[in-house]
Amino acid sequence: MSLDERFKSMADKVRTMNPPSDSDSLELYSLYKQATVGDCNTGRPGALDVKGKAKWDAWNGKKGTSQDDAKEKYITKGQSLGL
């Protein structure tokens, strides 16, 4: 199975899992965004958008990670959660 196929399979499993902890959710979100979009390409949300800022910070923290590396890390994170 190719990396893209394994990534898509894990993404499907993540979508149907019970909600993970906030930190695991942010890690999965940031790796998914890095894998599918690349480096963060939006401005940081305003002070009142606490959830949006947390997501932005997590994604921006992956800056410089290649999309293939992010896919591998996403798959590994999903496996560590029992998927």
PDB file of N, CA, C and O in Angstrom:
ATOM      1  N   MET A   1       0.850  -1.178   0.000  1.00  0.00           N
ATOM      2  CA  MET A   1       0.000   0.000   0.000  1.00  0.00           C
ATOM      3  C   MET A   1       0.897   1.243   0.000  1.00  0.00           C
ATOM      4  O   MET A   1       1.875   1.307   0.744  1.00  0.00           O
ATOM      5  N   SER A   2       0.566   2.208  -0.820  1.00  0.00           N
ATOM      6  CA  SER A   2       1.379   3.424  -0.919  1.00  0.00           C
ATOM      7  C   SER A   2       1.158   4.319   0.302  1.00  0.00           C
ATOM      8  O   SER A   2       0.209   4.130   1.063  1.00  0.00           O
ATOM      9  N   LEU A   3       2.042   5.284   0.470  1.00  0.00           N
ATOM     10  CA  LEU A   3       1.928   6.225   1.581  1.00  0.00           C
ATOM     11  C   LEU A   3       0.594   6.968   1.518  1.00  0.00           C
ATOM     12  O   LEU A   3      -0.079   7.118   2.537  1.00  0.00           O
ATOM     13  N   ASP A   4       0.210   7.433   0.335  1.00  0.00           N
ATOM     14  CA  ASP A   4      -1.056   8.163   0.188  1.00  0.00           C
ATOM     15  C   ASP A   4      -2.250   7.286   0.556  1.00  0.00           C
ATOM     16  O   ASP A   4      -3.201   7.763   1.176  1.00  0.00           O
ATOM     17  N   GLU A   5      -2.207   6.015   0.181  1.00  0.00           N
ATOM     18  CA  GLU A   5      -3.301   5.099   0.510  1.00  0.00           C
ATOM     19  C   GLU A   5      -3.359   4.842   2.018  1.00  0.00           C
ATOM     20  O   GLU A   5      -4.442   4.811   2.603  1.00  0.00           O
ATOM     21  N   ARG A   6      -2.197   4.658   2.642  1.00  0.00           N
ATOM     22  CA  ARG A   6      -2.158   4.438   4.094  1.00  0.00           C
ATOM     23  C   ARG A   6      -2.642   5.682   4.834  1.00  0.00           C
ATOM     24  O   ARG A   6      -3.351   5.580   5.835  1.00  0.00           O
ATOM     25  N   PHE A   7      -2.253   6.860   4.335  1.00  0.00           N
ATOM     26  CA  PHE A   7      -2.673   8.127   4.938  1.00  0.00           C
ATOM     27  C   PHE A   7      -4.193   8.285   4.837  1.00  0.00           C
ATOM     28  O   PHE A   7      -4.850   8.622   5.822  1.00  0.00           O
ATOM     29  N   LYS A   8      -4.743   8.043   3.659  1.00  0.00           N
ATOM     30  CA  LYS A   8      -6.193   8.171   3.471  1.00  0.00           C
ATOM     31  C   LYS A   8      -6.935   7.179   4.352  1.00  0.00           C
ATOM     32  O   LYS A   8      -7.958   7.524   4.945  1.00  0.00           O
ATOM     33  N   SER A   9      -6.445   5.974   4.444  1.00  0.00           N
ATOM     34  CA  SER A   9      -7.069   4.962   5.293  1.00  0.00           C
ATOM     35  C   SER A   9      -7.072   5.397   6.757  1.00  0.00           C
ATOM     36  O   SER A   9      -8.075   5.243   7.454  1.00  0.00           O
ATOM     37  N   MET A  10      -5.942   5.942   7.218  1.00  0.00           N
ATOM     38  CA  MET A  10      -5.868   6.399   8.609  1.00  0.00           C
ATOM     39  C   MET A  10      -6.787   7.596   8.830  1.00  0.00           C
ATOM     40  O   MET A  10      -7.439   7.689   9.871  1.00  0.00           O
ATOM     41  N   ALA A  11      -6.845   8.509   7.870  1.00  0.00           N
ATOM     42  CA  ALA A  11      -7.726   9.673   7.999  1.00  0.00           C
ATOM     43  C   ALA A  11      -9.183   9.226   8.125  1.00  0.00           C
ATOM     44  O   ALA A  11      -9.943   9.805   8.901  1.00  0.00           O
ATOM     45  N   ASP A  12      -9.575   8.203   7.369  1.00  0.00           N
ATOM     46  CA  ASP A  12     -10.934   7.670   7.464  1.00  0.00           C
ATOM     47  C   ASP A  12     -11.189   7.094   8.852  1.00  0.00           C
ATOM     48  O   ASP A  12     -12.269   7.282   9.412  1.00  0.00           O
ATOM     49  N   LYS A  13     -10.206   6.393   9.408  1.00  0.00           N
ATOM     50  CA  LYS A  13     -10.340   5.813  10.748  1.00  0.00           C
ATOM     51  C   LYS A  13     -10.432   6.911  11.810  1.00  0.00           C
ATOM     52  O   LYS A  13     -11.218   6.807  12.752  1.00  0.00           O
ATOM     53  N   VAL A  14      -9.625   7.962  11.652  1.00  0.00           N
ATOM     54  CA  VAL A  14      -9.630   9.059  12.621  1.00  0.00           C
ATOM     55  C   VAL A  14     -10.998   9.739  12.643  1.00  0.00           C
ATOM     56  O   VAL A  14     -11.492  10.105  13.709  1.00  0.00           O
ATOM     57  N   ARG A  15     -11.605   9.908  11.480  1.00  0.00           N
ATOM     58  CA  ARG A  15     -12.905  10.571  11.399  1.00  0.00           C
ATOM     59  C   ARG A  15     -13.998   9.824  12.164  1.00  0.00           C
ATOM     60  O   ARG A  15     -14.953  10.436  12.643  1.00  0.00           O
ATOM     61  N   THR A  16     -13.856   8.500  12.277  1.00  0.00           N
ATOM     62  CA  THR A  16     -14.904   7.699  12.905  1.00  0.00           C
ATOM     63  C   THR A  16     -14.582   7.313  14.347  1.00  0.00           C
ATOM     64  O   THR A  16     -15.393   6.655  14.998  1.00  0.00           O
ATOM     65  N   MET A  17     -13.427   7.704  14.855  1.00  0.00           N
ATOM     66  CA  MET A  17     -13.054   7.323  16.212  1.00  0.00           C
ATOM     67  C   MET A  17     -13.742   8.203  17.240  1.00  0.00           C
ATOM     68  O   MET A  17     -14.223   9.291  16.922  1.00  0.00           O
ATOM     69  N   ASN A  18     -13.783   7.720  18.481  1.00  0.00           N
ATOM     70  CA  ASN A  18     -14.265   8.554  19.579  1.00  0.00           C
ATOM     71  C   ASN A  18     -13.331   9.746  19.698  1.00  0.00           C
ATOM     72  O   ASN A  18     -12.129   9.609  19.471  1.00  0.00           O
ATOM     73  N   PRO A  19     -13.855  10.904  20.047  1.00  0.00           N
ATOM     74  CA  PRO A  19     -12.990  12.093  20.129  1.00  0.00           C
ATOM     75  C   PRO A  19     -11.800  11.861  21.072  1.00  0.00           C
ATOM     76  O   PRO A  19     -11.985  11.492  22.231  1.00  0.00           O
ATOM     77  N   PRO A  20     -10.587  12.080  20.568  1.00  0.00           N
ATOM     78  CA  PRO A  20      -9.400  11.941  21.412  1.00  0.00           C
ATOM     79  C   PRO A  20      -9.243  13.159  22.326  1.00  0.00           C
ATOM     80  O   PRO A  20     -10.038  14.097  22.263  1.00  0.00           O
ATOM     81  N   SER A  21      -8.229  13.136  23.160  1.00  0.00           N
ATOM     82  CA  SER A  21      -7.953  14.284  24.029  1.00  0.00           C
ATOM     83  C   SER A  21      -7.674  15.520  23.181  1.00  0.00           C
ATOM     84  O   SER A  21      -7.397  15.421  21.986  1.00  0.00           O
ATOM     85  N   ASP A  22      -7.752  16.687  23.821  1.00  0.00           N
ATOM     86  CA  ASP A  22      -7.488  17.929  23.094  1.00  0.00           C
ATOM     87  C   ASP A  22      -6.094  17.936  22.480  1.00  0.00           C
ATOM     88  O   ASP A  22      -5.922  18.352  21.334  1.00  0.00           O
ATOM     89  N   SER A  23      -5.099  17.478  23.235  1.00  0.00           N
ATOM     90  CA  SER A  23      -3.726  17.497  22.708  1.00  0.00           C
ATOM     91  C   SER A  23      -3.576  16.535  21.531  1.00  0.00           C
ATOM     92  O   SER A  23      -2.897  16.851  20.555  1.00  0.00           O
ATOM     93  N   ASP A  24      -4.208  15.360  21.620  1.00  0.00           N
ATOM     94  CA  ASP A  24      -4.148  14.420  20.491  1.00  0.00           C
ATOM     95  C   ASP A  24      -4.895  14.978  19.286  1.00  0.00           C
ATOM     96  O   ASP A  24      -4.453  14.819  18.148  1.00  0.00           O
ATOM     97  N   SER A  25      -6.031  15.634  19.535  1.00  0.00           N
ATOM     98  CA  SER A  25      -6.796  16.242  18.437  1.00  0.00           C
ATOM     99  C   SER A  25      -5.976  17.305  17.721  1.00  0.00           C
ATOM    100  O   SER A  25      -5.959  17.356  16.491  1.00  0.00           O
ATOM    101  N   LEU A  26      -5.300  18.151  18.484  1.00  0.00           N
ATOM    102  CA  LEU A  26      -4.469  19.200  17.877  1.00  0.00           C
ATOM    103  C   LEU A  26      -3.308  18.592  17.091  1.00  0.00           C
ATOM    104  O   LEU A  26      -2.959  19.084  16.018  1.00  0.00           O
ATOM    105  N   GLU A  27      -2.716  17.532  17.620  1.00  0.00           N
ATOM    106  CA  GLU A  27      -1.608  16.877  16.916  1.00  0.00           C
ATOM    107  C   GLU A  27      -2.102  16.280  15.598  1.00  0.00           C
ATOM    108  O   GLU A  27      -1.473  16.464  14.556  1.00  0.00           O
ATOM    109  N   LEU A  28      -3.220  15.573  15.646  1.00  0.00           N
ATOM    110  CA  LEU A  28      -3.776  14.993  14.423  1.00  0.00           C
ATOM    111  C   LEU A  28      -4.155  16.078  13.426  1.00  0.00           C
ATOM    112  O   LEU A  28      -3.871  15.958  12.235  1.00  0.00           O
ATOM    113  N   TYR A  29      -4.798  17.139  13.912  1.00  0.00           N
ATOM    114  CA  TYR A  29      -5.202  18.241  13.040  1.00  0.00           C
ATOM    115  C   TYR A  29      -3.987  18.870  12.353  1.00  0.00           C
ATOM    116  O   TYR A  29      -3.978  19.062  11.138  1.00  0.00           O
ATOM    117  N   SER A  30      -2.975  19.182  13.143  1.00  0.00           N
ATOM    118  CA  SER A  30      -1.809  19.879  12.582  1.00  0.00           C
ATOM    119  C   SER A  30      -1.064  18.995  11.588  1.00  0.00           C
ATOM    120  O   SER A  30      -0.592  19.480  10.560  1.00  0.00           O
ATOM    121  N   LEU A  31      -0.957  17.712  11.886  1.00  0.00           N
ATOM    122  CA  LEU A  31      -0.287  16.813  10.942  1.00  0.00           C
ATOM    123  C   LEU A  31      -1.110  16.646   9.664  1.00  0.00           C
ATOM    124  O   LEU A  31      -0.554  16.589   8.567  1.00  0.00           O
ATOM    125  N   TYR A  32      -2.423  16.567   9.807  1.00  0.00           N
ATOM    126  CA  TYR A  32      -3.288  16.440   8.633  1.00  0.00           C
ATOM    127  C   TYR A  32      -3.155  17.675   7.736  1.00  0.00           C
ATOM    128  O   TYR A  32      -2.990  17.557   6.522  1.00  0.00           O
ATOM    129  N   LYS A  33      -3.227  18.850   8.345  1.00  0.00           N
ATOM    130  CA  LYS A  33      -3.110  20.082   7.565  1.00  0.00           C
ATOM    131  C   LYS A  33      -1.741  20.181   6.890  1.00  0.00           C
ATOM    132  O   LYS A  33      -1.650  20.571   5.726  1.00  0.00           O
ATOM    133  N   GLN A  34      -0.680  19.829   7.615  1.00  0.00           N
ATOM    134  CA  GLN A  34       0.660  19.891   7.042  1.00  0.00           C
ATOM    135  C   GLN A  34       0.783  18.899   5.893  1.00  0.00           C
ATOM    136  O   GLN A  34       1.424  19.186   4.882  1.00  0.00           O
ATOM    137  N   ALA A  35       0.164  17.728   6.052  1.00  0.00           N
ATOM    138  CA  ALA A  35       0.236  16.691   5.022  1.00  0.00           C
ATOM    139  C   ALA A  35      -0.556  17.056   3.774  1.00  0.00           C
ATOM    140  O   ALA A  35      -0.158  16.711   2.661  1.00  0.00           O
ATOM    141  N   THR A  36      -1.667  17.746   3.951  1.00  0.00           N
ATOM    142  CA  THR A  36      -2.538  18.031   2.809  1.00  0.00           C
ATOM    143  C   THR A  36      -2.340  19.408   2.198  1.00  0.00           C
ATOM    144  O   THR A  36      -2.566  19.592   1.001  1.00  0.00           O
ATOM    145  N   VAL A  37      -1.919  20.387   3.011  1.00  0.00           N
ATOM    146  CA  VAL A  37      -1.770  21.757   2.516  1.00  0.00           C
ATOM    147  C   VAL A  37      -0.308  22.176   2.451  1.00  0.00           C
ATOM    148  O   VAL A  37       0.105  22.875   1.525  1.00  0.00           O
ATOM    149  N   GLY A  38       0.468  21.748   3.432  1.00  0.00           N
ATOM    150  CA  GLY A  38       1.852  22.205   3.558  1.00  0.00           C
ATOM    151  C   GLY A  38       1.932  23.231   4.675  1.00  0.00           C
ATOM    152  O   GLY A  38       1.091  23.243   5.574  1.00  0.00           O
ATOM    153  N   ASP A  39       2.932  24.084   4.623  1.00  0.00           N
ATOM    154  CA  ASP A  39       3.115  25.083   5.674  1.00  0.00           C
ATOM    155  C   ASP A  39       1.882  25.969   5.807  1.00  0.00           C
ATOM    156  O   ASP A  39       1.190  26.254   4.830  1.00  0.00           O
ATOM    157  N   CYS A  40       1.627  26.396   7.037  1.00  0.00           N
ATOM    158  CA  CYS A  40       0.478  27.245   7.364  1.00  0.00           C
ATOM    159  C   CYS A  40       0.467  28.466   6.437  1.00  0.00           C
ATOM    160  O   CYS A  40       1.470  29.167   6.301  1.00  0.00           O
ATOM    161  N   ASN A  41      -0.676  28.704   5.810  1.00  0.00           N
ATOM    162  CA  ASN A  41      -0.764  29.767   4.809  1.00  0.00           C
ATOM    163  C   ASN A  41      -1.837  30.805   5.135  1.00  0.00           C
ATOM    164  O   ASN A  41      -2.303  31.520   4.247  1.00  0.00           O
ATOM    165  N   THR A  42      -2.228  30.888   6.407  1.00  0.00           N
ATOM    166  CA  THR A  42      -3.245  31.849   6.828  1.00  0.00           C
ATOM    167  C   THR A  42      -2.715  32.677   7.992  1.00  0.00           C
ATOM    168  O   THR A  42      -1.745  32.296   8.649  1.00  0.00           O
ATOM    169  N   GLY A  43      -3.347  33.788   8.234  1.00  0.00           N
ATOM    170  CA  GLY A  43      -2.976  34.618   9.376  1.00  0.00           C
ATOM    171  C   GLY A  43      -3.492  34.011  10.674  1.00  0.00           C
ATOM    172  O   GLY A  43      -4.452  33.241  10.672  1.00  0.00           O
ATOM    173  N   ARG A  44      -2.853  34.363  11.771  1.00  0.00           N
ATOM    174  CA  ARG A  44      -3.264  33.852  13.081  1.00  0.00           C
ATOM    175  C   ARG A  44      -4.599  34.485  13.475  1.00  0.00           C
ATOM    176  O   ARG A  44      -4.766  35.699  13.360  1.00  0.00           O
ATOM    177  N   PRO A  45      -5.549  33.670  13.937  1.00  0.00           N
ATOM    178  CA  PRO A  45      -6.845  34.214  14.351  1.00  0.00           C
ATOM    179  C   PRO A  45      -6.709  35.222  15.492  1.00  0.00           C
ATOM    180  O   PRO A  45      -5.698  35.259  16.193  1.00  0.00           O
ATOM    181  N   GLY A  46      -7.738  36.027  15.659  1.00  0.00           N
ATOM    182  CA  GLY A  46      -7.742  37.053  16.692  1.00  0.00           C
ATOM    183  C   GLY A  46      -7.825  36.480  18.099  1.00  0.00           C
ATOM    184  O   GLY A  46      -8.035  35.282  18.286  1.00  0.00           O
ATOM    185  N   ALA A  47      -7.658  37.351  19.079  1.00  0.00           N
ATOM    186  CA  ALA A  47      -7.585  36.971  20.485  1.00  0.00           C
ATOM    187  C   ALA A  47      -8.849  36.280  20.980  1.00  0.00           C
ATOM    188  O   ALA A  47      -8.772  35.466  21.899  1.00  0.00           O
ATOM    189  N   LEU A  48      -9.988  36.573  20.412  1.00  0.00           N
ATOM    190  CA  LEU A  48     -11.234  35.991  20.894  1.00  0.00           C
ATOM    191  C   LEU A  48     -11.478  34.573  20.368  1.00  0.00           C
ATOM    192  O   LEU A  48     -12.335  33.859  20.889  1.00  0.00           O
ATOM    193  N   ASP A  49     -10.744  34.172  19.356  1.00  0.00           N
ATOM    194  CA  ASP A  49     -10.911  32.837  18.772  1.00  0.00           C
ATOM    195  C   ASP A  49      -9.880  31.892  19.394  1.00  0.00           C
ATOM    196  O   ASP A  49      -8.865  31.574  18.774  1.00  0.00           O
ATOM    197  N   VAL A  50     -10.148  31.452  20.615  1.00  0.00           N
ATOM    198  CA  VAL A  50      -9.193  30.632  21.361  1.00  0.00           C
ATOM    199  C   VAL A  50      -8.941  29.301  20.656  1.00  0.00           C
ATOM    200  O   VAL A  50      -7.794  28.879  20.515  1.00  0.00           O
ATOM    201  N   LYS A  51     -10.013  28.640  20.214  1.00  0.00           N
ATOM    202  CA  LYS A  51      -9.863  27.345  19.536  1.00  0.00           C
ATOM    203  C   LYS A  51      -9.100  27.517  18.212  1.00  0.00           C
ATOM    204  O   LYS A  51      -8.210  26.729  17.893  1.00  0.00           O
ATOM    205  N   GLY A  52      -9.459  28.549  17.454  1.00  0.00           N
ATOM    206  CA  GLY A  52      -8.791  28.805  16.181  1.00  0.00           C
ATOM    207  C   GLY A  52      -7.303  29.090  16.365  1.00  0.00           C
ATOM    208  O   GLY A  52      -6.477  28.645  15.569  1.00  0.00           O
ATOM    209  N   LYS A  53      -6.967  29.836  17.421  1.00  0.00           N
ATOM    210  CA  LYS A  53      -5.550  30.134  17.694  1.00  0.00           C
ATOM    211  C   LYS A  53      -4.791  28.859  18.056  1.00  0.00           C
ATOM    212  O   LYS A  53      -3.658  28.667  17.615  1.00  0.00           O
ATOM    213  N   ALA A  54      -5.403  27.994  18.848  1.00  0.00           N
ATOM    214  CA  ALA A  54      -4.745  26.743  19.234  1.00  0.00           C
ATOM    215  C   ALA A  54      -4.481  25.877  18.008  1.00  0.00           C
ATOM    216  O   ALA A  54      -3.408  25.289  17.872  1.00  0.00           O
ATOM    217  N   LYS A  55      -5.468  25.803  17.117  1.00  0.00           N
ATOM    218  CA  LYS A  55      -5.292  25.019  15.896  1.00  0.00           C
ATOM    219  C   LYS A  55      -4.216  25.638  15.006  1.00  0.00           C
ATOM    220  O   LYS A  55      -3.374  24.930  14.454  1.00  0.00           O
ATOM    221  N   TRP A  56      -4.250  26.962  14.871  1.00  0.00           N
ATOM    222  CA  TRP A  56      -3.260  27.653  14.044  1.00  0.00           C
ATOM    223  C   TRP A  56      -1.852  27.439  14.609  1.00  0.00           C
ATOM    224  O   TRP A  56      -0.919  27.139  13.864  1.00  0.00           O
ATOM    225  N   ASP A  57      -1.705  27.593  15.922  1.00  0.00           N
ATOM    226  CA  ASP A  57      -0.398  27.415  16.557  1.00  0.00           C
ATOM    227  C   ASP A  57       0.131  25.995  16.354  1.00  0.00           C
ATOM    228  O   ASP A  57       1.315  25.795  16.083  1.00  0.00           O
ATOM    229  N   ALA A  58      -0.759  25.018  16.487  1.00  0.00           N
ATOM    230  CA  ALA A  58      -0.343  23.626  16.300  1.00  0.00           C
ATOM    231  C   ALA A  58       0.124  23.395  14.862  1.00  0.00           C
ATOM    232  O   ALA A  58       1.168  22.784  14.638  1.00  0.00           O
ATOM    233  N   TRP A  59      -0.648  23.883  13.890  1.00  0.00           N
ATOM    234  CA  TRP A  59      -0.282  23.705  12.482  1.00  0.00           C
ATOM    235  C   TRP A  59       0.992  24.473  12.167  1.00  0.00           C
ATOM    236  O   TRP A  59       1.890  23.936  11.519  1.00  0.00           O
ATOM    237  N   ASN A  60       1.083  25.713  12.612  1.00  0.00           N
ATOM    238  CA  ASN A  60       2.265  26.522  12.325  1.00  0.00           C
ATOM    239  C   ASN A  60       3.519  25.906  12.957  1.00  0.00           C
ATOM    240  O   ASN A  60       4.631  26.113  12.470  1.00  0.00           O
ATOM    241  N   GLY A  61       3.334  25.155  14.031  1.00  0.00           N
ATOM    242  CA  GLY A  61       4.452  24.472  14.675  1.00  0.00           C
ATOM    243  C   GLY A  61       5.047  23.366  13.822  1.00  0.00           C
ATOM    244  O   GLY A  61       6.152  22.898  14.096  1.00  0.00           O
ATOM    245  N   LYS A  62       4.335  22.948  12.801  1.00  0.00           N
ATOM    246  CA  LYS A  62       4.825  21.904  11.881  1.00  0.00           C
ATOM    247  C   LYS A  62       5.555  22.504  10.675  1.00  0.00           C
ATOM    248  O   LYS A  62       5.981  21.777   9.777  1.00  0.00           O
ATOM    249  N   LYS A  63       5.693  23.812  10.662  1.00  0.00           N
ATOM    250  CA  LYS A  63       6.324  24.502   9.528  1.00  0.00           C
ATOM    251  C   LYS A  63       7.664  23.854   9.191  1.00  0.00           C
ATOM    252  O   LYS A  63       8.483  23.589  10.071  1.00  0.00           O
ATOM    253  N   GLY A  64       7.865  23.609   7.918  1.00  0.00           N
ATOM    254  CA  GLY A  64       9.114  23.014   7.455  1.00  0.00           C
ATOM    255  C   GLY A  64       9.082  21.494   7.357  1.00  0.00           C
ATOM    256  O   GLY A  64       9.978  20.890   6.768  1.00  0.00           O
ATOM    257  N   THR A  65       8.050  20.871   7.934  1.00  0.00           N
ATOM    258  CA  THR A  65       7.903  19.419   7.831  1.00  0.00           C
ATOM    259  C   THR A  65       7.385  19.096   6.437  1.00  0.00           C
ATOM    260  O   THR A  65       6.411  19.699   5.985  1.00  0.00           O
ATOM    261  N   SER A  66       8.017  18.161   5.757  1.00  0.00           N
ATOM    262  CA  SER A  66       7.554  17.811   4.413  1.00  0.00           C
ATOM    263  C   SER A  66       6.190  17.136   4.504  1.00  0.00           C
ATOM    264  O   SER A  66       5.820  16.584   5.540  1.00  0.00           O
ATOM    265  N   GLN A  67       5.462  17.189   3.415  1.00  0.00           N
ATOM    266  CA  GLN A  67       4.130  16.591   3.405  1.00  0.00           C
ATOM    267  C   GLN A  67       4.217  15.079   3.610  1.00  0.00           C
ATOM    268  O   GLN A  67       3.367  14.507   4.293  1.00  0.00           O
ATOM    269  N   ASP A  68       5.208  14.431   3.042  1.00  0.00           N
ATOM    270  CA  ASP A  68       5.363  12.985   3.237  1.00  0.00           C
ATOM    271  C   ASP A  68       5.711  12.660   4.688  1.00  0.00           C
ATOM    272  O   ASP A  68       5.190  11.693   5.244  1.00  0.00           O
ATOM    273  N   ASP A  69       6.578  13.450   5.301  1.00  0.00           N
ATOM    274  CA  ASP A  69       6.906  13.222   6.716  1.00  0.00           C
ATOM    275  C   ASP A  69       5.667  13.426   7.589  1.00  0.00           C
ATOM    276  O   ASP A  69       5.441  12.670   8.533  1.00  0.00           O
ATOM    277  N   ALA A  70       4.873  14.436   7.277  1.00  0.00           N
ATOM    278  CA  ALA A  70       3.653  14.691   8.042  1.00  0.00           C
ATOM    279  C   ALA A  70       2.678  13.528   7.896  1.00  0.00           C
ATOM    280  O   ALA A  70       2.012  13.155   8.862  1.00  0.00           O
ATOM    281  N   LYS A  71       2.588  12.954   6.704  1.00  0.00           N
ATOM    282  CA  LYS A  71       1.714  11.790   6.502  1.00  0.00           C
ATOM    283  C   LYS A  71       2.186  10.616   7.345  1.00  0.00           C
ATOM    284  O   LYS A  71       1.376   9.949   7.990  1.00  0.00           O
ATOM    285  N   GLU A  72       3.491  10.356   7.345  1.00  0.00           N
ATOM    286  CA  GLU A  72       4.042   9.258   8.150  1.00  0.00           C
ATOM    287  C   GLU A  72       3.766   9.480   9.635  1.00  0.00           C
ATOM    288  O   GLU A  72       3.377   8.550  10.342  1.00  0.00           O
ATOM    289  N   LYS A  73       3.964  10.705  10.105  1.00  0.00           N
ATOM    290  CA  LYS A  73       3.735  11.023  11.522  1.00  0.00           C
ATOM    291  C   LYS A  73       2.248  10.920  11.870  1.00  0.00           C
ATOM    292  O   LYS A  73       1.897  10.497  12.972  1.00  0.00           O
ATOM    293  N   TYR A  74       1.384  11.300  10.948  1.00  0.00           N
ATOM    294  CA  TYR A  74      -0.059  11.189  11.151  1.00  0.00           C
ATOM    295  C   TYR A  74      -0.449   9.717  11.314  1.00  0.00           C
ATOM    296  O   TYR A  74      -1.208   9.364  12.217  1.00  0.00           O
ATOM    297  N   ILE A  75       0.069   8.879  10.445  1.00  0.00           N
ATOM    298  CA  ILE A  75      -0.216   7.444  10.505  1.00  0.00           C
ATOM    299  C   ILE A  75       0.285   6.869  11.836  1.00  0.00           C
ATOM    300  O   ILE A  75      -0.423   6.111  12.499  1.00  0.00           O
ATOM    301  N   THR A  76       1.499   7.233  12.213  1.00  0.00           N
ATOM    302  CA  THR A  76       2.086   6.761  13.477  1.00  0.00           C
ATOM    303  C   THR A  76       1.253   7.222  14.663  1.00  0.00           C
ATOM    304  O   THR A  76       1.021   6.452  15.595  1.00  0.00           O
ATOM    305  N   LYS A  77       0.799   8.478  14.638  1.00  0.00           N
ATOM    306  CA  LYS A  77      -0.029   8.995  15.742  1.00  0.00           C
ATOM    307  C   LYS A  77      -1.342   8.233  15.830  1.00  0.00           C
ATOM    308  O   LYS A  77      -1.782   7.879  16.924  1.00  0.00           O
ATOM    309  N   GLY A  78      -1.967   7.979  14.695  1.00  0.00           N
ATOM    310  CA  GLY A  78      -3.206   7.206  14.684  1.00  0.00           C
ATOM    311  C   GLY A  78      -3.006   5.816  15.243  1.00  0.00           C
ATOM    312  O   GLY A  78      -3.834   5.318  16.005  1.00  0.00           O
ATOM    313  N   GLN A  79      -1.897   5.185  14.861  1.00  0.00           N
ATOM    314  CA  GLN A  79      -1.589   3.846  15.382  1.00  0.00           C
ATOM    315  C   GLN A  79      -1.371   3.877  16.891  1.00  0.00           C
ATOM    316  O   GLN A  79      -1.770   2.948  17.594  1.00  0.00           O
ATOM    317  N   SER A  80      -0.743   4.938  17.392  1.00  0.00           N
ATOM    318  CA  SER A  80      -0.501   5.043  18.833  1.00  0.00           C
ATOM    319  C   SER A  80      -1.814   5.200  19.602  1.00  0.00           C
ATOM    320  O   SER A  80      -1.870   4.937  20.803  1.00  0.00           O
ATOM    321  N   LEU A  81      -2.859   5.628  18.909  1.00  0.00           N
ATOM    322  CA  LEU A  81      -4.176   5.777  19.530  1.00  0.00           C
ATOM    323  C   LEU A  81      -5.024   4.516  19.347  1.00  0.00           C
ATOM    324  O   LEU A  81      -6.209   4.499  19.680  1.00  0.00           O
ATOM    325  N   GLY A  82      -4.409   3.478  18.819  1.00  0.00           N
ATOM    326  CA  GLY A  82      -5.097   2.194  18.672  1.00  0.00           C
ATOM    327  C   GLY A  82      -5.890   2.018  17.404  1.00  0.00           C
ATOM    328  O   GLY A  82      -6.739   1.130  17.322  1.00  0.00           O
ATOM    329  N   LEU A  83      -5.631   2.847  16.411  1.00  0.00           N
ATOM    330  CA  LEU A  83      -6.361   2.728  15.137  1.00  0.00           C
ATOM    331  C   LEU A  83      -5.624   1.832  14.160  1.00  0.00           C
ATOM    332  O   LEU A  83      -6.093   1.622  13.041  1.00  0.00           O
TER     333      LEU A  83
END
